[in-house]
Amino acid sequence: MSRLLLVEDDETIGGVLMSSLRAHGHEVSWQRTAHGALQTSAAQDFDLVLLDLGLPDLDGVEVCRQLRVIRPGSVLVMLTARSEEMDVVVGLEAGADDYLTKPVRLAELHARLRAHLRRGGPSPLTAASLSVGDLLVDTAARRVTIAGTELVLRAKEFDLLARLAAEPGVAVSRETLMADVWDEHWFGSTKTLDVHVAALRRKLDSASGTAVPQILTLRGHGYRLEAPAAGT
């Protein structure tokens, strides 16, 4: 049974989500305010947090940042009525793993939860240890180092990098990445993939090393992890 924290101030929406989540076998704690959510998350561990961005007492993006610090291992999924793309991107960059736009379709909600709560690693292609230039991915320990220095990654960032590192130099489609890293029955937008790739790029670019691989965009197809050229 997964333990979920629902943060939603709307009584009607919260009631529907609470009933549906419990009907699917989850243990759910419902908080109506940001401060209640932060206090509860500090006192209890949760596998996943469903966070409404439109809270009355504190901006949801700031709550997201604080929750990421308090519970770095929990999955954070934003619930937002905002349609502006920048709001979604800011929330993802603040630490969220994914988002759902209100009104939430319950079938999509449960498909996303299954994807995020799935255990067992991103792909059968990954070996115990993957090496590309100065990059070393230890899939057993879920650690990434570049030239011996550890790179701190969120859970899905690690899974995504491991999937790309399993086939360096190979073009991997968006559909394959979503299926292998998130879920084969992924339901909804793939914007979260682009934001995770952008975050990985920033971390790789900031790493110290003489042979750091790059993630290249293949327009209209997907991405490729490019090994550094010899002698660079």
N, C-alpha and C positions, 0 to 999 in steps of 0.2 A: 504494500500500500504506500502510495506517495503522499508526502505531507506538503500541502499547498497553503500559501498565504494569499488571500484575495483582498486587495485594497481598492475599494469602490464606495463612493459616498452616496450614490443613487440607490435608494432602498429597493426600487422595482428591479433594476438591472442586477444589483447585488443578490437579491433573492433568487432570481432566475438562474444566475451563474452558480450560486451556492448549491441549489437543488440539483442542477445538472451535474456538477462536479462530484457531489456525494453519490449520485446515482451511478456514476462511473467508477466508484470504488476509491475515491480519493478522500483523505482526511483533510478538512479545510478549516482554516481560521479566517474569519472575516473581520477586517478593520475598516472603519468609515473615514478615518483621518490619516494624514501623513504621520503625525506624531504618534498615533496609536500603532501604526505599522512599524515605525522605527523602533519603538519600545518593544514590541512583540518580537521582531526579528532579532533584536539584541538578546532576548531571553530564550528564544527557541530556534531550533534549526529547521529549515524548510528546503525541500527539493526544488521547488519552483515558486516564484512570486508572480501573480497577475496584478499589475499596477496600473490604475487609472491615472492618466497624466493630469486630468482636470480636477485636482483636489482643492478643497476650500481653504486649507490652512498653510499649504506650502506647495510651491511649483513642483509638478511631477518629475521634471527632469532633475531637479536638485535632490528629490527623494531617491531617484534612481542612482545618482552618484553616491549618496550616503549608504544605500542598501548594498551597493557593490563593494563598499569598504567593509561593512558589517558582515556580509555573507558572500565572500568572493566565490564560493563554490556553488551557490544557488543559481538556477536559471531564472532570468528576469525577462518577462514578456509584458510589453506595454499595451494598455488598452487606451485608445485615443479616438476622440471624435474629430480631431483636427485633420484637415485634408491637405494642408500645406506640406510638401515634400520635405522642406527644411526642418520642420518640427520633428518628423520621423527620424531624419538623419541625425539631428542633435541628440535625440533620445538614445539612439543606437550607439552613438559615439560616447555618450555619458555612461555606458555600461550595460545597456539592455542587450539581450540576445536576439530579440525578435519583437514584432508588434502585430496587433490586430486592430482594425478600424471598426468603430461602432457604427451601426448596430452589429454586434458580433453574431456571426452565424455559428450555431453550436456545433455543427458538423466540422466546420473549419477549426474551431477552438479545440475540439478533442483530437483532431488529426495533428494539430501543432503540438499539443501536449504529449502525444505518443512519440512524436519525433524527438522532442527535447528530453524526454525522460527515458528514452531508449538507452540501454546499456550495451557494452560490448565492443565499442570502438567503431571507427568510421568505415572501414573497408577491409575485406578479406585480402586485398592486395598488400596491405602494410605488413612489413616484417618486424622483428623485434627491435631492430635498429636501422635507421635510414640515414644515409650520408650524401650530401650534395655540397661540394666545395667545403667551406668552413662550417656549414650547417650540419648538425647532428640531431636527429629526432629519435629519442628513446621512447618507443611506444609503450613498453612495459611500465616504465616509471612515469610516463607522460611528462617528460622533460625535454626541453629544446635548448641546445647550446650553440653558440656561434664563436668559433675560435676559443672554446673553453669557457666562455662567459654565458651564464644562463639567461635566456630570453623569457620574460614573464608573459604568459599568454592566458587568455580566458579559454574556457573549455572548447567552445566551437572554433575558436581561432586555432587551437592545437589540432583539432580533428581535421580542419580544412588544410592546414599546412602539411599534416601527415599524409593526407590523401594526394596532394600535389607532389610531395616528395617521393611518394611510392612510384611515380612514373615521371622522373625529371626529363624535360625536353619533349614530353608528349602533350599534345593538345587535348585538354579535358573539357567536355561541353558543360554548359551551365546545368543542363538536365542531369548529367551524370554526377556532378558535384552535389546538387540538391538531393539526389537519391542516396548517394553514399554517405554524405556528411549529416544530412538532416533526416530524410525519410523517403523511401521509394514511392510513397503515396502523398507526397507533399501537396498541400492544398493552399493556394493563394500566391501572393507576390513573392518574387525572388530578390527584392531590394535588399533584404538582410544579407544575401550573399555578397553583393557589391560593397556593402559597408564593412563586412568582415575582411574582405580582400583589401580594402583601403587601410584598415587598421593594421593588418599584417605587413603591408608595404611600408607603412611608417616605422614599424618596429624593426623590420629588416634594414631599412635605410639608416636607422639610427645606431645599428649595431657596429661594433668595431671588429674588423676582419679584412683580410686581403682578398678573400674569395667568397663573397656573400652572394647567394643566388637572388634572382629577381623574379617577381610574378608579372608576366606579360599578359596584357589583354588581347584577346583574339576577337575582334569586332564581329558580332553576328554569330559567334560560336561559344567562346568560354575563356579559359585561362590556361597558361602554361608556366611551370616553374623552370626558369632558364638557369642552367648551371653557368657559373662565371667562366669566361674565356680563359684558356690556358695562358699563364704568364701574367694574369691580372691580379 
